[in-house]
Structures are given as C-alpha cells and as structure tokens.
Amino acid sequence: MNYHWDWRIFSQPSPDGSGTYLETIVNGLCWTLATAGGAWAVALIFGSLVGALCTLKGRWVSRLAHAYIEMFRNIPLLVQMFLFYFVLPELLPRVAGAWLKAYEYSSYLTAVVSLGFYTSARVAVQVAAGIRSLSRGQEMAALATGMTLWQSYQYVLLPQAVRVVILPLTGEFVGVMKNSAVALTIGLMELTARTRAVTELSFQTFEPFIVATALYALINLTVIYVMRRVDTRFSAPRG
C-alpha cells in the first residue's frame, strides 16, 4: 500500500477549532519554546548555586549540594515529572494542592519546574568543574582584599567559571529543548503533542512529523550557533 503524500493539509482547518493544522503546530512550538526557556532559567540559577556550593570544602552544605545533584541527575525525567504532577499536589496543604490541580497551566508549571531541576543538576556539575579549574590563588586573592567568601564567589569565581563552561553548557541547553517533549505525558500540548494530534486528526503521519523534526533541528542549530558566538566573545582564553 502506497502512502498518499499531501502537504496541503497544513492549510486545512483543524476539526478542534484551533485554526489550521499549521497554526496548531506553531502553537505547539510556542509552548515548547516557553517551556524550554523557563526550565533553562531555573536550571541556570539553581545549577550555578548548587555548583558553587559543591566546591566548598569541609562544609555540610557541600554534602547537601552533592546529594541534590545525585538525586535529580539519577532519577529519570519522566518519573520526576510524574512525581511533581501527580504526587506533589497530594503532599501539599489541602488548599495549595487543590489550587495546583485546578490551575489552568499546571502542566506547564510542572514541566518547567521538573525539567529545570533535572537540568540544574547537570549544570551544577559543569559549574563546579569550571570553578575547580581556576587557580586557587583567585579565591585567596579575593579574600585577601577583604571580600567575604560569598562575595569572592559572586564577583570573582562564578563569572570566570561561567566563561570556562559556556560551550559545555550548550549541550545542556539543547538537551532542555529536546527533553521538553517528555511534557506531553502530563498533558502539555507542546510541539510533539500537537504534531501527534495533527496526525490523528488529518490521518497524515509523515508530513506533520517531518515539519516538527525540521523545527526541532532548526531551533537546536540556532542555539548551537548563538552559543558558539557567545563562547567566542566571552569565553576565557585557552591554552
């Protein structure tokens, strides 16, 4: 049986009343970008903080930071999303749990938080490695000028560490974009979910997924290009 190709489906109205099939996919793309952007912000903030805490020597907060990394890095993302989406509302106080379950964008919020925490553990490893790659004299010089330990991290160590790991962080950013597709399992209608819906409504399988694949590739290649330019502009000198 030969497959009947029909690229005209993208101009046809979707039976669910959301516009054309192309508009349905574009809407899913917007949710993917919003989810990945929010999750990356969470990952960068928490990952930088946890990575810095990992490098503190002989402190209990360092052990907690390592435990955070091991927990979020070694539990599958799908399991974490299910725990945040189905279990967390039951553990919260009744009012808060009821609000979260009834919240219109609860699946989006859950996807951002769970994907952000999952990625933050990976970012923390990169940041910690960047800080450890710096000369110990950097911290000692900062403390000698009268800075507190926190100020030495804020103004001296972290800025230099981020410059060292800009390029490795590109892989984590691309990973966030790809892993956002897992959010379809908790009801978020992002790009993959919308594409699957289009195939079910139009009975055309290949065309929607070819377009979705091209969009994912275009976004990730754009991210790689931008991050390489940023790395060239701001990274620490090598060699």
Buried (B, 14 or more C-beta within 10 A) or exposed (E): EEEEEEEEBBEBEBEEEBEBBBBBBBBBBEBBBBBBBBBBEBBBEBBBBBBBBBBBEEEEEBEEBBEBBEEBBEBEBBEBBBBBBEEBBEEEEEEEBEEBBEEEEBBBBBBBBBBBBBBBBBBBBBBBBBBBEBEEEBBEEBBEEEBEEEEBBBEBBBEBBBBBBBBBBBBBBBBBBBBBBBBBBBEBBBBBBBBBBBBEBBEBBEBBBEBBEEBBEEBBEEBBEEBBEBBEEEBBEEE
